[in-house]
């Protein structure tokens, strides 16, 4: 998702960081022009029941696999904000996980609103 935003890059990153941290993400790294965030995946009731059933029938192997996934697999988001044309900020926000992309889209709509104009490439 690429945008031109009518605010400084540091304010874009501050806004994104606040929003994402409030949604359960943690900051992995931050520079002057980017922030990387992550969070553990959510386990819904359906998945929880499936895991419980598989644990009962596989003598705990599924439980070990679940713990490994929760430890090593994260939902990651990357936000890059750099000076753009005309004093605006060129903002790129992305993730390989659909749920995280939706959270980033919600951030842009709720926090940046009309100040963010989508870029078409």
GIRAZI-V125008 format. One record per backbone hydrogen bond with DSSP energy under -1.0 kcal/mol. NH is the residue of the N-H (numbers start at 1). CO is the residue of the C=O. Records with the same first field share a line. If there is no record, write none. Layout:
# GIRAZI-V125008
NH: CO ; CO
This chain:
# GIRAZI-V125008
3: 91
4: 117
5: 89
6: 115
7: 5
12: 8
13: 9
14: 10
15: 11
16: 12
17: 13
18: 14
19: 15
20: 16
21: 17
22: 18
24: 21
25: 20
26: 38
28: 36
29: 36
31: 34
35: 79
36: 29
37: 77
38: 26
39: 75
48: 44
49: 45
50: 46
51: 47
52: 48
53: 49
54: 50
55: 51
56: 52
57: 53
58: 54
60: 55
61: 58
64: 60
65: 61
66: 62
67: 63
68: 64
69: 65
70: 66
71: 67
72: 68
73: 69
75: 39
77: 37
78: 94
79: 35
80: 92
81: 33
82: 90
84: 88
88: 85
89: 5
90: 82
91: 3
92: 80
93: 1
94: 78
101: 97
102: 98
103: 99
104: 100
105: 101
106: 102
107: 103
108: 104
109: 105
110: 106
111: 107
112: 108
113: 108
115: 112
116: 113
117: 4
119: 2
